[in-house]
Amino acid sequence: MFTGTSSVEGRNFICGVSEDQKRKLKLRKPKEFMNLVKLKYATSLAHAGEAVGVIAAQSIGEPSTQMT
């Protein structure tokens, strides 16, 4: 994967995971993680009566602005 860094050390710094981060990930319980995923999913849904046309237009139009 290309991350735009100019050196191997820079790429390893950006893509690497420290031992402290690995330890924190192991401490989380799988059930707690699944509850967090469910919460994030539920809050990302469009509610009844919400103007979804605007959301759709943004999701279609936004990538094209990055091509210019």
PDB file of N, CA, C and O in Angstrom:
ATOM      1  N   MET A   1       0.841  -1.174   0.000  1.00  0.00           N
ATOM      2  CA  MET A   1       0.000   0.000   0.000  1.00  0.00           C
ATOM      3  C   MET A   1       0.890   1.244   0.000  1.00  0.00           C
ATOM      4  O   MET A   1       1.839   1.329   0.780  1.00  0.00           O
ATOM      5  N   PHE A   2       0.595   2.178  -0.847  1.00  0.00           N
ATOM      6  CA  PHE A   2       1.353   3.424  -0.930  1.00  0.00           C
ATOM      7  C   PHE A   2       0.712   4.463  -0.028  1.00  0.00           C
ATOM      8  O   PHE A   2      -0.474   4.764  -0.161  1.00  0.00           O
ATOM      9  N   THR A   3       1.492   5.006   0.884  1.00  0.00           N
ATOM     10  CA  THR A   3       0.953   5.996   1.814  1.00  0.00           C
ATOM     11  C   THR A   3       1.488   7.390   1.558  1.00  0.00           C
ATOM     12  O   THR A   3       1.146   8.324   2.284  1.00  0.00           O
ATOM     13  N   GLY A   4       2.325   7.551   0.534  1.00  0.00           N
ATOM     14  CA  GLY A   4       2.824   8.871   0.204  1.00  0.00           C
ATOM     15  C   GLY A   4       4.066   9.280   0.964  1.00  0.00           C
ATOM     16  O   GLY A   4       4.509  10.423   0.846  1.00  0.00           O
ATOM     17  N   THR A   5       4.641   8.371   1.745  1.00  0.00           N
ATOM     18  CA  THR A   5       5.854   8.718   2.471  1.00  0.00           C
ATOM     19  C   THR A   5       7.061   8.549   1.570  1.00  0.00           C
ATOM     20  O   THR A   5       7.016   7.794   0.599  1.00  0.00           O
ATOM     21  N   SER A   6       8.130   9.243   1.886  1.00  0.00           N
ATOM     22  CA  SER A   6       9.319   9.194   1.038  1.00  0.00           C
ATOM     23  C   SER A   6      10.378   8.248   1.565  1.00  0.00           C
ATOM     24  O   SER A   6      11.449   8.140   0.967  1.00  0.00           O
ATOM     25  N   SER A   7      10.118   7.563   2.661  1.00  0.00           N
ATOM     26  CA  SER A   7      11.116   6.640   3.192  1.00  0.00           C
ATOM     27  C   SER A   7      10.436   5.430   3.818  1.00  0.00           C
ATOM     28  O   SER A   7       9.255   5.463   4.161  1.00  0.00           O
ATOM     29  N   VAL A   8      11.212   4.369   3.954  1.00  0.00           N
ATOM     30  CA  VAL A   8      10.701   3.154   4.580  1.00  0.00           C
ATOM     31  C   VAL A   8      10.378   3.423   6.046  1.00  0.00           C
ATOM     32  O   VAL A   8       9.385   2.914   6.567  1.00  0.00           O
ATOM     33  N   GLU A   9      11.207   4.216   6.709  1.00  0.00           N
ATOM     34  CA  GLU A   9      10.967   4.532   8.118  1.00  0.00           C
ATOM     35  C   GLU A   9       9.648   5.289   8.295  1.00  0.00           C
ATOM     36  O   GLU A   9       8.902   5.045   9.243  1.00  0.00           O
ATOM     37  N   GLY A  10       9.376   6.207   7.369  1.00  0.00           N
ATOM     38  CA  GLY A  10       8.121   6.951   7.433  1.00  0.00           C
ATOM     39  C   GLY A  10       6.917   6.057   7.251  1.00  0.00           C
ATOM     40  O   GLY A  10       5.918   6.202   7.955  1.00  0.00           O
ATOM     41  N   ARG A  11       7.006   5.122   6.298  1.00  0.00           N
ATOM     42  CA  ARG A  11       5.909   4.183   6.068  1.00  0.00           C
ATOM     43  C   ARG A  11       5.698   3.298   7.286  1.00  0.00           C
ATOM     44  O   ARG A  11       4.561   3.081   7.706  1.00  0.00           O
ATOM     45  N   ASN A  12       6.781   2.786   7.857  1.00  0.00           N
ATOM     46  CA  ASN A  12       6.661   1.933   9.036  1.00  0.00           C
ATOM     47  C   ASN A  12       6.069   2.692  10.218  1.00  0.00           C
ATOM     48  O   ASN A  12       5.316   2.122  11.008  1.00  0.00           O
ATOM     49  N   PHE A  13       6.404   3.967  10.341  1.00  0.00           N
ATOM     50  CA  PHE A  13       5.850   4.780  11.422  1.00  0.00           C
ATOM     51  C   PHE A  13       4.347   4.954  11.248  1.00  0.00           C
ATOM     52  O   PHE A  13       3.593   4.853  12.215  1.00  0.00           O
ATOM     53  N   ILE A  14       3.906   5.217  10.008  1.00  0.00           N
ATOM     54  CA  ILE A  14       2.485   5.444   9.749  1.00  0.00           C
ATOM     55  C   ILE A  14       1.689   4.150   9.847  1.00  0.00           C
ATOM     56  O   ILE A  14       0.608   4.136  10.436  1.00  0.00           O
ATOM     57  N   CYS A  15       2.204   3.066   9.283  1.00  0.00           N
ATOM     58  CA  CYS A  15       1.461   1.805   9.209  1.00  0.00           C
ATOM     59  C   CYS A  15       1.652   0.923  10.437  1.00  0.00           C
ATOM     60  O   CYS A  15       0.878  -0.010  10.649  1.00  0.00           O
ATOM     61  N   GLY A  16       2.657   1.200  11.240  1.00  0.00           N
ATOM     62  CA  GLY A  16       2.966   0.343  12.372  1.00  0.00           C
ATOM     63  C   GLY A  16       1.998   0.508  13.526  1.00  0.00           C
ATOM     64  O   GLY A  16       1.345   1.540  13.679  1.00  0.00           O
ATOM     65  N   VAL A  17       1.925  -0.537  14.332  1.00  0.00           N
ATOM     66  CA  VAL A  17       1.108  -0.522  15.542  1.00  0.00           C
ATOM     67  C   VAL A  17       2.058  -0.746  16.711  1.00  0.00           C
ATOM     68  O   VAL A  17       2.801  -1.727  16.733  1.00  0.00           O
ATOM     69  N   SER A  18       2.034   0.143  17.662  1.00  0.00           N
ATOM     70  CA  SER A  18       2.945   0.027  18.803  1.00  0.00           C
ATOM     71  C   SER A  18       2.501  -1.100  19.729  1.00  0.00           C
ATOM     72  O   SER A  18       1.363  -1.564  19.670  1.00  0.00           O
ATOM     73  N   GLU A  19       3.419  -1.527  20.580  1.00  0.00           N
ATOM     74  CA  GLU A  19       3.106  -2.584  21.544  1.00  0.00           C
ATOM     75  C   GLU A  19       2.025  -2.125  22.514  1.00  0.00           C
ATOM     76  O   GLU A  19       1.187  -2.926  22.928  1.00  0.00           O
ATOM     77  N   ASP A  20       2.031  -0.858  22.877  1.00  0.00           N
ATOM     78  CA  ASP A  20       1.010  -0.321  23.775  1.00  0.00           C
ATOM     79  C   ASP A  20      -0.371  -0.400  23.128  1.00  0.00           C
ATOM     80  O   ASP A  20      -1.355  -0.733  23.790  1.00  0.00           O
ATOM     81  N   GLN A  21      -0.440  -0.092  21.824  1.00  0.00           N
ATOM     82  CA  GLN A  21      -1.715  -0.174  21.115  1.00  0.00           C
ATOM     83  C   GLN A  21      -2.188  -1.618  21.021  1.00  0.00           C
ATOM     84  O   GLN A  21      -3.382  -1.887  21.156  1.00  0.00           O
ATOM     85  N   LYS A  22      -1.260  -2.557  20.791  1.00  0.00           N
ATOM     86  CA  LYS A  22      -1.633  -3.975  20.729  1.00  0.00           C
ATOM     87  C   LYS A  22      -2.191  -4.444  22.067  1.00  0.00           C
ATOM     88  O   LYS A  22      -3.163  -5.197  22.111  1.00  0.00           O
ATOM     89  N   ARG A  23      -1.566  -3.993  23.164  1.00  0.00           N
ATOM     90  CA  ARG A  23      -2.026  -4.389  24.492  1.00  0.00           C
ATOM     91  C   ARG A  23      -3.430  -3.858  24.757  1.00  0.00           C
ATOM     92  O   ARG A  23      -4.266  -4.567  25.317  1.00  0.00           O
ATOM     93  N   LYS A  24      -3.695  -2.612  24.358  1.00  0.00           N
ATOM     94  CA  LYS A  24      -5.020  -2.024  24.557  1.00  0.00           C
ATOM     95  C   LYS A  24      -6.077  -2.771  23.757  1.00  0.00           C
ATOM     96  O   LYS A  24      -7.203  -2.947  24.223  1.00  0.00           O
ATOM     97  N   LEU A  25      -5.716  -3.213  22.546  1.00  0.00           N
ATOM     98  CA  LEU A  25      -6.675  -3.953  21.730  1.00  0.00           C
ATOM     99  C   LEU A  25      -7.012  -5.295  22.360  1.00  0.00           C
ATOM    100  O   LEU A  25      -8.155  -5.747  22.281  1.00  0.00           O
ATOM    101  N   LYS A  26      -6.035  -5.935  22.982  1.00  0.00           N
ATOM    102  CA  LYS A  26      -6.274  -7.232  23.609  1.00  0.00           C
ATOM    103  C   LYS A  26      -7.149  -7.105  24.843  1.00  0.00           C
ATOM    104  O   LYS A  26      -7.861  -8.044  25.198  1.00  0.00           O
ATOM    105  N   LEU A  27      -7.104  -5.945  25.504  1.00  0.00           N
ATOM    106  CA  LEU A  27      -7.886  -5.759  26.719  1.00  0.00           C
ATOM    107  C   LEU A  27      -9.378  -5.613  26.442  1.00  0.00           C
ATOM    108  O   LEU A  27     -10.204  -5.911  27.305  1.00  0.00           O
ATOM    109  N   ARG A  28      -9.723  -5.155  25.246  1.00  0.00           N
ATOM    110  CA  ARG A  28     -11.146  -4.996  24.920  1.00  0.00           C
ATOM    111  C   ARG A  28     -11.808  -6.355  24.772  1.00  0.00           C
ATOM    112  O   ARG A  28     -11.243  -7.283  24.194  1.00  0.00           O
ATOM    113  N   LYS A  29     -12.993  -6.449  25.295  1.00  0.00           N
ATOM    114  CA  LYS A  29     -13.735  -7.694  25.200  1.00  0.00           C
ATOM    115  C   LYS A  29     -14.461  -7.746  23.865  1.00  0.00           C
ATOM    116  O   LYS A  29     -14.946  -6.719  23.390  1.00  0.00           O
ATOM    117  N   PRO A  30     -14.545  -8.920  23.253  1.00  0.00           N
ATOM    118  CA  PRO A  30     -15.255  -9.031  21.971  1.00  0.00           C
ATOM    119  C   PRO A  30     -16.713  -8.575  22.055  1.00  0.00           C
ATOM    120  O   PRO A  30     -17.228  -7.970  21.114  1.00  0.00           O
ATOM    121  N   LYS A  31     -17.376  -8.860  23.172  1.00  0.00           N
ATOM    122  CA  LYS A  31     -18.775  -8.456  23.321  1.00  0.00           C
ATOM    123  C   LYS A  31     -18.892  -6.931  23.362  1.00  0.00           C
ATOM    124  O   LYS A  31     -19.816  -6.359  22.784  1.00  0.00           O
ATOM    125  N   GLU A  32     -17.956  -6.283  24.044  1.00  0.00           N
ATOM    126  CA  GLU A  32     -17.945  -4.820  24.114  1.00  0.00           C
ATOM    127  C   GLU A  32     -17.719  -4.229  22.722  1.00  0.00           C
ATOM    128  O   GLU A  32     -18.340  -3.234  22.350  1.00  0.00           O
ATOM    129  N   PHE A  33     -16.829  -4.852  21.964  1.00  0.00           N
ATOM    130  CA  PHE A  33     -16.551  -4.389  20.604  1.00  0.00           C
ATOM    131  C   PHE A  33     -17.790  -4.517  19.722  1.00  0.00           C
ATOM    132  O   PHE A  33     -18.110  -3.595  18.972  1.00  0.00           O
ATOM    133  N   MET A  34     -18.487  -5.643  19.802  1.00  0.00           N
ATOM    134  CA  MET A  34     -19.690  -5.842  18.987  1.00  0.00           C
ATOM    135  C   MET A  34     -20.774  -4.843  19.366  1.00  0.00           C
ATOM    136  O   MET A  34     -21.493  -4.355  18.494  1.00  0.00           O
ATOM    137  N   ASN A  35     -20.902  -4.536  20.638  1.00  0.00           N
ATOM    138  CA  ASN A  35     -21.880  -3.531  21.062  1.00  0.00           C
ATOM    139  C   ASN A  35     -21.541  -2.166  20.477  1.00  0.00           C
ATOM    140  O   ASN A  35     -22.437  -1.423  20.075  1.00  0.00           O
ATOM    141  N   LEU A  36     -20.261  -1.833  20.426  1.00  0.00           N
ATOM    142  CA  LEU A  36     -19.835  -0.570  19.845  1.00  0.00           C
ATOM    143  C   LEU A  36     -20.130  -0.535  18.345  1.00  0.00           C
ATOM    144  O   LEU A  36     -20.575   0.488  17.825  1.00  0.00           O
ATOM    145  N   VAL A  37     -19.886  -1.642  17.653  1.00  0.00           N
ATOM    146  CA  VAL A  37     -20.181  -1.722  16.217  1.00  0.00           C
ATOM    147  C   VAL A  37     -21.677  -1.541  15.970  1.00  0.00           C
ATOM    148  O   VAL A  37     -22.074  -0.809  15.064  1.00  0.00           O
ATOM    149  N   LYS A  38     -22.498  -2.198  16.764  1.00  0.00           N
ATOM    150  CA  LYS A  38     -23.952  -2.072  16.617  1.00  0.00           C
ATOM    151  C   LYS A  38     -24.420  -0.641  16.867  1.00  0.00           C
ATOM    152  O   LYS A  38     -25.296  -0.140  16.162  1.00  0.00           O
ATOM    153  N   LEU A  39     -23.840   0.011  17.862  1.00  0.00           N
ATOM    154  CA  LEU A  39     -24.197   1.396  18.169  1.00  0.00           C
ATOM    155  C   LEU A  39     -23.824   2.320  17.016  1.00  0.00           C
ATOM    156  O   LEU A  39     -24.621   3.169  16.618  1.00  0.00           O
ATOM    157  N   LYS A  40     -22.613   2.160  16.477  1.00  0.00           N
ATOM    158  CA  LYS A  40     -22.175   2.999  15.354  1.00  0.00           C
ATOM    159  C   LYS A  40     -23.066   2.779  14.139  1.00  0.00           C
ATOM    160  O   LYS A  40     -23.408   3.732  13.439  1.00  0.00           O
ATOM    161  N   TYR A  41     -23.447   1.520  13.883  1.00  0.00           N
ATOM    162  CA  TYR A  41     -24.323   1.213  12.753  1.00  0.00           C
ATOM    163  C   TYR A  41     -25.691   1.864  12.943  1.00  0.00           C
ATOM    164  O   TYR A  41     -26.225   2.477  12.020  1.00  0.00           O
ATOM    165  N   ALA A  42     -26.248   1.730  14.129  1.00  0.00           N
ATOM    166  CA  ALA A  42     -27.585   2.267  14.389  1.00  0.00           C
ATOM    167  C   ALA A  42     -27.617   3.785  14.258  1.00  0.00           C
ATOM    168  O   ALA A  42     -28.602   4.340  13.770  1.00  0.00           O
ATOM    169  N   THR A  43     -26.558   4.462  14.686  1.00  0.00           N
ATOM    170  CA  THR A  43     -26.547   5.919  14.603  1.00  0.00           C
ATOM    171  C   THR A  43     -26.256   6.421  13.195  1.00  0.00           C
ATOM    172  O   THR A  43     -26.481   7.594  12.898  1.00  0.00           O
ATOM    173  N   SER A  44     -25.758   5.544  12.323  1.00  0.00           N
ATOM    174  CA  SER A  44     -25.447   5.977  10.957  1.00  0.00           C
ATOM    175  C   SER A  44     -26.635   5.839  10.008  1.00  0.00           C
ATOM    176  O   SER A  44     -26.570   6.324   8.879  1.00  0.00           O
ATOM    177  N   LEU A  45     -27.703   5.198  10.431  1.00  0.00           N
ATOM    178  CA  LEU A  45     -28.863   4.991   9.565  1.00  0.00           C
ATOM    179  C   LEU A  45     -29.645   6.284   9.376  1.00  0.00           C
ATOM    180  O   LEU A  45     -29.682   7.140  10.260  1.00  0.00           O
ATOM    181  N   ALA A  46     -30.267   6.410   8.212  1.00  0.00           N
ATOM    182  CA  ALA A  46     -31.146   7.554   7.957  1.00  0.00           C
ATOM    183  C   ALA A  46     -32.485   7.294   8.646  1.00  0.00           C
ATOM    184  O   ALA A  46     -33.021   6.189   8.575  1.00  0.00           O
ATOM    185  N   HIS A  47     -33.006   8.289   9.295  1.00  0.00           N
ATOM    186  CA  HIS A  47     -34.265   8.154  10.021  1.00  0.00           C
ATOM    187  C   HIS A  47     -35.450   8.355   9.081  1.00  0.00           C
ATOM    188  O   HIS A  47     -35.309   8.938   8.006  1.00  0.00           O
ATOM    189  N   ALA A  48     -36.615   7.868   9.493  1.00  0.00           N
ATOM    190  CA  ALA A  48     -37.829   8.022   8.698  1.00  0.00           C
ATOM    191  C   ALA A  48     -38.133   9.499   8.510  1.00  0.00           C
ATOM    192  O   ALA A  48     -38.138  10.267   9.472  1.00  0.00           O
ATOM    193  N   GLY A  49     -38.384   9.891   7.278  1.00  0.00           N
ATOM    194  CA  GLY A  49     -38.697  11.273   6.971  1.00  0.00           C
ATOM    195  C   GLY A  49     -37.488  12.148   6.699  1.00  0.00           C
ATOM    196  O   GLY A  49     -37.634  13.324   6.366  1.00  0.00           O
ATOM    197  N   GLU A  50     -36.299  11.586   6.836  1.00  0.00           N
ATOM    198  CA  GLU A  50     -35.084  12.365   6.580  1.00  0.00           C
ATOM    199  C   GLU A  50     -34.878  12.524   5.077  1.00  0.00           C
ATOM    200  O   GLU A  50     -35.222  11.630   4.304  1.00  0.00           O
ATOM    201  N   ALA A  51     -34.323  13.649   4.665  1.00  0.00           N
ATOM    202  CA  ALA A  51     -34.103  13.931   3.244  1.00  0.00           C
ATOM    203  C   ALA A  51     -32.904  13.125   2.746  1.00  0.00           C
ATOM    204  O   ALA A  51     -31.767  13.593   2.801  1.00  0.00           O
ATOM    205  N   VAL A  52     -33.167  11.913   2.260  1.00  0.00           N
ATOM    206  CA  VAL A  52     -32.073  11.048   1.820  1.00  0.00           C
ATOM    207  C   VAL A  52     -31.558  11.421   0.439  1.00  0.00           C
ATOM    208  O   VAL A  52     -30.476  10.981   0.050  1.00  0.00           O
ATOM    209  N   GLY A  53     -32.302  12.218  -0.306  1.00  0.00           N
ATOM    210  CA  GLY A  53     -31.832  12.651  -1.618  1.00  0.00           C
ATOM    211  C   GLY A  53     -30.572  13.484  -1.512  1.00  0.00           C
ATOM    212  O   GLY A  53     -29.674  13.376  -2.346  1.00  0.00           O
ATOM    213  N   VAL A  54     -30.508  14.312  -0.491  1.00  0.00           N
ATOM    214  CA  VAL A  54     -29.326  15.145  -0.272  1.00  0.00           C
ATOM    215  C   VAL A  54     -28.133  14.267   0.088  1.00  0.00           C
ATOM    216  O   VAL A  54     -27.021  14.500  -0.388  1.00  0.00           O
ATOM    217  N   ILE A  55     -28.359  13.265   0.923  1.00  0.00           N
ATOM    218  CA  ILE A  55     -27.281  12.350   1.305  1.00  0.00           C
ATOM    219  C   ILE A  55     -26.780  11.595   0.078  1.00  0.00           C
ATOM    220  O   ILE A  55     -25.572  11.442  -0.107  1.00  0.00           O
ATOM    221  N   ALA A  56     -27.699  11.124  -0.758  1.00  0.00           N
ATOM    222  CA  ALA A  56     -27.308  10.405  -1.974  1.00  0.00           C
ATOM    223  C   ALA A  56     -26.544  11.312  -2.927  1.00  0.00           C
ATOM    224  O   ALA A  56     -25.547  10.891  -3.515  1.00  0.00           O
ATOM    225  N   ALA A  57     -26.993  12.538  -3.084  1.00  0.00           N
ATOM    226  CA  ALA A  57     -26.310  13.471  -3.982  1.00  0.00           C
ATOM    227  C   ALA A  57     -24.900  13.769  -3.490  1.00  0.00           C
ATOM    228  O   ALA A  57     -23.972  13.879  -4.291  1.00  0.00           O
ATOM    229  N   GLN A  58     -24.738  13.899  -2.187  1.00  0.00           N
ATOM    230  CA  GLN A  58     -23.403  14.145  -1.638  1.00  0.00           C
ATOM    231  C   GLN A  58     -22.493  12.951  -1.872  1.00  0.00           C
ATOM    232  O   GLN A  58     -21.329  13.120  -2.236  1.00  0.00           O
ATOM    233  N   SER A  59     -23.012  11.745  -1.667  1.00  0.00           N
ATOM    234  CA  SER A  59     -22.167  10.563  -1.817  1.00  0.00           C
ATOM    235  C   SER A  59     -21.792  10.314  -3.263  1.00  0.00           C
ATOM    236  O   SER A  59     -20.756   9.706  -3.530  1.00  0.00           O
ATOM    237  N   ILE A  60     -22.607  10.767  -4.206  1.00  0.00           N
ATOM    238  CA  ILE A  60     -22.280  10.617  -5.624  1.00  0.00           C
ATOM    239  C   ILE A  60     -21.369  11.749  -6.075  1.00  0.00           C
ATOM    240  O   ILE A  60     -20.425  11.513  -6.830  1.00  0.00           O
ATOM    241  N   GLY A  61     -21.629  12.962  -5.631  1.00  0.00           N
ATOM    242  CA  GLY A  61     -20.875  14.118  -6.094  1.00  0.00           C
ATOM    243  C   GLY A  61     -19.516  14.298  -5.451  1.00  0.00           C
ATOM    244  O   GLY A  61     -18.611  14.849  -6.078  1.00  0.00           O
ATOM    245  N   GLU A  62     -19.348  13.847  -4.218  1.00  0.00           N
ATOM    246  CA  GLU A  62     -18.105  14.084  -3.490  1.00  0.00           C
ATOM    247  C   GLU A  62     -16.890  13.419  -4.137  1.00  0.00           C
ATOM    248  O   GLU A  62     -15.853  14.073  -4.242  1.00  0.00           O
ATOM    249  N   PRO A  63     -16.954  12.158  -4.576  1.00  0.00           N
ATOM    250  CA  PRO A  63     -15.768  11.568  -5.207  1.00  0.00           C
ATOM    251  C   PRO A  63     -15.355  12.275  -6.498  1.00  0.00           C
ATOM    252  O   PRO A  63     -14.168  12.328  -6.822  1.00  0.00           O
ATOM    253  N   SER A  64     -16.318  12.815  -7.230  1.00  0.00           N
ATOM    254  CA  SER A  64     -15.966  13.481  -8.486  1.00  0.00           C
ATOM    255  C   SER A  64     -15.213  14.781  -8.239  1.00  0.00           C
ATOM    256  O   SER A  64     -14.458  15.224  -9.104  1.00  0.00           O
ATOM    257  N   THR A  65     -15.400  15.403  -7.075  1.00  0.00           N
ATOM    258  CA  THR A  65     -14.649  16.624  -6.778  1.00  0.00           C
ATOM    259  C   THR A  65     -13.184  16.315  -6.509  1.00  0.00           C
ATOM    260  O   THR A  65     -12.333  17.195  -6.636  1.00  0.00           O
ATOM    261  N   GLN A  66     -12.884  15.089  -6.142  1.00  0.00           N
ATOM    262  CA  GLN A  66     -11.502  14.706  -5.867  1.00  0.00           C
ATOM    263  C   GLN A  66     -10.749  14.337  -7.139  1.00  0.00           C
ATOM    264  O   GLN A  66      -9.527  14.187  -7.105  1.00  0.00           O
ATOM    265  N   MET A  67     -11.450  14.188  -8.254  1.00  0.00           N
ATOM    266  CA  MET A  67     -10.800  13.804  -9.508  1.00  0.00           C
ATOM    267  C   MET A  67     -10.236  14.997 -10.259  1.00  0.00           C
ATOM    268  O   MET A  67      -9.449  14.824 -11.189  1.00  0.00           O
ATOM    269  N   THR A  68     -10.622  16.197  -9.873  1.00  0.00           N
ATOM    270  CA  THR A  68     -10.157  17.371 -10.615  1.00  0.00           C
ATOM    271  C   THR A  68      -8.952  17.995  -9.966  1.00  0.00           C
ATOM    272  O   THR A  68      -8.432  18.994 -10.462  1.00  0.00           O
TER     273      THR A  68
END
